Amino acid sequence: MARTMWDSSVGKKTVMAVSGLIMLSYLVVHMFGNLKIFFGPGDFNHYAHWLRTLGEPFLHYEWALWLIRVVLVVAVVAHAVSAYQLSRRDLKARPSKYVHSRPRASYATRTMRWGGVILGLFIVWHVLDLTTGTVHTGGFEHGKPYQNVVDTFSTWYGNVIYITAMLALGLHIRHGFWSAAQTLGVGSRTRDRALKATANTLALLLTAGFIALPVGVMTGLVD
């Protein structure tokens, strides 16, 4: 039954919707946690340490954090694979262009594919920069995320990469949230306006909330 569902377009869209909502939930929590950087290094570094001790003493050190990471990796992979396979299926179904021009889609709709690629590349860079410190410049300090974030956003390329990815994220959420609602059967003619308003609000708040970090460093509010 699971294989039959996965092989169908409806099944793949359902996987995309559920995995997308899991990632969206994480992003909301992650954004609020990031904003603690405006309260100073003590609060921000303490928050990062708390994430590693979450669930103690029932869970060991970092177990909860690794559980969250595993769920996120599964969600990202499931989302990307289903999106790729649906895209390939669409191309095979109509290899030639439409004879009559189709109604012009929204900018967010037309950029979903390349936006997803940008976000995928950004996730890899973000992990290597602020989690492992592999590509971090300025001297990566384990256990001091505040200092590492300031280092990253003190470089022009760190700001460009991050802000570009967050703009792509906003467009992705704007269209993806509404699409997920339709796939899961929540959407209807009477709810469409509310769902689109919710999607726009989430996209705007998350984009602004994440971009506030590099802006804070660039303006000296975070130092």
N, C-alpha and C positions, 0 to 999 in steps of 0.2 A: 504493500500500500504506500509506504514511504517513497519507494523508487518510482512508482506510478505518478505520485504527486509531484516529485522533483522533475520528472521528465516533461510534465505539462507546463505550459506558459503560465497558467494560473498559479501553480505551485511555486515556480521561480519568483513570480511577482510577490507572492505571500512571504517567501523567505526574504526578499529584498525589503518588504515593508516591516517585518518583525525585527530584522537585524538593524534596519535604519532607526527604528524607534529605540532600540537598546542603546545604540550609539548616541542618539539625541539625548536620552536621559543622562548618560554619562557626561555629555558636553555641558548640560545645564549645571550639574554638580561641580564639574571641573572649572567652569567659569567663575562660580561663586568662590571656590577655593583660591583661584588665581587672584581675585580682587583683594584678598587679604594682604597682598604685597604692599598695598597703600598704607597699611598699619605698621610697616617697618619690618626690619629683618628678624626681630625676635618673634613676632607673631607668625610670620610666613614660614620661617624655619621650624617653629614649633608645630605648625599645621602639617608640614611635610613629615616630621617625625611621628606625629599622631597617626598618619596614614599607615605607617609601618607597624605600629603597635595596635592597630584596630582589631578588636576581637579578643585581645588578651584578657585574662589568662587562658580562656577556652582555646583560642588559636595561638600558635607560636608566632614569633616575630616575622612579619612580612607575609604570613600565610594569606590573610585577607586581601592584601595588595596583589599578590600573585594570582589569587582566584579572580579578582577583577580583571587583571591583565589577560588571563586565559579566555574569559568570557568575551572581552573586547576583540582579541585576536580572531576568535571563532566568528564573531559578528562581522568583522571587517572582511575576512576571507569569504564568508558566505555571501555578503553583500556584493563584493567585487566579482565573484565567480558567476552569480546569478545575473548580474548586470551585463557581464561580457557575453554570456550565453544567450541572453535575450536579445542583445544587440546583433549578434551573429545570426540569430533566427530571423530577425526582422530583415536583415540584408538578403538572406537567402529567399525569403518569401517574396521580396520585390527587388530583384537585382537591377531593374531599369527604373528610370525616373517616371514620376506621374505625368500623364499626358496633359492634364489640367493642373495648374498650380494650386497647392493646398493653402488653406488659411494660414497666415503668418503666426507662428507659435511665439510664446513669450520668450524674452531673452533668457530667462532662467531655464526654460525647457530646452532651448537650443544649445545651452552650454552645460547640460548635465553630464555629458560624456567626458568632455575635456576637463570639466571641473572635478569630476571623480578622479581622473588621472593626476591632476595637480594635488588633490588632497592625499592620494596614495603616496606620491613622492614626498609630500610634506611630512607625513607621519613618520616615514623612514628617517628623514633629516632631523625631525624633532626629537625622536628617540635617541639617535646618535649624538645629538647636541646636548640635551639636558638630562638624559637618563644615564647613558653610558659614558658621555663625555668624549667620545671618539673623535668627533669633528669640532669639538668646542674650542674656541680660541680664548686666550686670556688666562688660561690656567684653571682647569676644571677642579672644583673643590667638592669632594663627597660630603654629604650631610649639610651643605650650605647652598640650597637652591636659590635663595635670595640673591646671593652674590653671582651665581651662575646666570640667572635671568638678566641681571644688570649687565653682565659681560656681553651676552648675546645681543641685547638691544642697544648696546653702545657701538655696534658696527652697522654700517649702512646696509650691507647685504643681509644681515640678520633681520633688520626691519623690513626690507623689501620682500624677502621670502615669506616672513610671517604675515604681513599685511595682505599680500597677494593671496595667500592661502585662506585667510579669514574672509576675504571678499568672495572667493570661490565657495567657501563654506556657507555663507549667507545665501547665495543664489541656490546652492544645492538644497538647503533646508527649506527655502521658500517653495520650491516645487515639490521636493521629496515628501514633506509632511502631508501636503494635500493629496499627493498620489497614493501615499500609504493609507490614508483614510478611505480613499475610493476602493483600493484593493481589499481592505479588511471589512468592507461593507458598512462603514460608518457614514460615508458621504451620502447626501441626498440633495434634492433641489432646494429644500428648505434650510439645509445646514451648510450649503456651499459657501455662503457669504461669511458665516461665522468661522468655518474652517480656513478659508483663505485669509481672513483677518488674523486668526491665530498663527497661521504659517508666516505671515508678514511680520507679526510682532515678535515671534520667536527668532526669526532670521535677523531682524534689526537688533534685538537685545543681545543676542549671542555675538553677532559681528562687532557691535560697539563694545561689549564687555571684554572680548578677547583683544581687540585692537587697543583698548585702554592701557594695556601693559607696555607695549613699545612706545606709545605716546607719553605715558608717564615717565619713562626713562629719558626720552628725548627732551622733554620739557623740564626735567629736573625734579618732578614731584616724587619720583622714585630714584634714590641716589645711594 
